[in-house]
Each structure stands twice: as C-alpha cells, then as structure tokens.
Amino acid sequence: MECFDILILVLGIVTGVILFALGLPFHIIVIYYVAIMFFVGMPIAIIFGLAKWIKNCDKER
C-alpha cells in the first residue's frame, strides 16, 4: 500500500468512528461520512495524484 492509500483508509476509519460515537442515526452518519470524505478525501486524492504524475514526468525526461 502506498502512503496515500493508508492515509485515506485511516481518514475513513477515524471519520466513521467519530460519527458513530456521536450516536447519530445511521442515515445521518452515511450522509455526513460521504460529505466529509468528498470534501476532505478528494483534495487529498488530487494532490497525491498530481504529485505522482509530476514525479513520473520527471522520470521520463
């Protein structure tokens, strides 16, 4: 697993545990979880994806 995969996995687990600990109804937990992963996970994925792409471009030169 790469660093990015581990980071997203930990983010998902921590987010799920926190939402579950708040005692919210399941459908609210799902909505919040998807929103948090979209607004936090997507920028992280974009940053790591661009960094990997730039690194590969440098290797090709």
C-alpha positions as CSV (number, residue, x, y, z in Angstrom):
1,M,0.0,0.0,0.0
2,E,1.2,3.4,-0.8
3,C,1.1,6.3,1.7
4,F,-2.0,7.8,0.0
5,D,-3.9,4.5,0.4
6,I,-3.1,4.3,4.1
7,L,-4.0,8.0,4.6
8,I,-7.4,7.6,3.0
9,L,-8.1,4.4,4.9
10,V,-7.2,6.0,8.3
11,L,-9.3,9.0,7.4
12,G,-12.3,6.9,6.6
13,I,-11.9,4.8,9.8
14,V,-11.4,7.8,12.1
15,T,-14.4,9.6,10.5
16,G,-16.6,6.6,10.8
17,V,-15.7,6.0,14.5
18,I,-16.3,9.7,15.4
19,L,-19.6,9.8,13.7
20,F,-20.7,6.5,15.3
21,A,-19.6,7.7,18.7
22,L,-21.8,10.8,18.4
23,G,-24.8,8.5,18.4
24,L,-26.4,9.8,15.3
25,P,-29.0,7.8,13.3
26,F,-27.5,5.6,10.6
27,H,-28.8,7.6,7.6
28,I,-27.3,10.8,9.0
29,I,-23.9,9.0,9.6
30,V,-23.9,7.9,6.0
31,I,-24.7,11.4,4.7
32,Y,-22.0,13.1,6.9
33,Y,-19.5,10.4,6.0
34,V,-19.9,10.8,2.3
35,A,-19.8,14.6,2.6
36,I,-16.6,14.5,4.8
37,M,-14.9,12.0,2.5
38,F,-15.8,14.1,-0.6
39,F,-14.6,17.4,0.8
40,V,-11.5,16.1,2.6
41,G,-10.6,12.9,0.7
42,M,-11.0,14.3,-2.8
43,P,-8.5,17.2,-2.4
44,I,-6.0,14.7,-0.8
45,A,-6.5,12.4,-3.8
46,I,-6.0,15.2,-6.3
47,I,-2.8,16.4,-4.5
48,F,-1.3,13.0,-4.3
49,G,-2.3,12.2,-7.9
50,L,-0.7,15.4,-9.2
51,A,2.5,14.7,-7.2
52,K,2.7,11.2,-8.6
53,W,2.1,12.4,-12.1
54,I,4.8,15.1,-11.8
55,K,7.2,12.5,-10.4
56,N,6.5,10.2,-13.3
57,C,7.0,13.0,-15.8
58,D,10.4,13.8,-14.2
59,K,11.5,10.2,-14.6
60,E,10.6,10.1,-18.3
61,R,12.9,13.0,-19.1
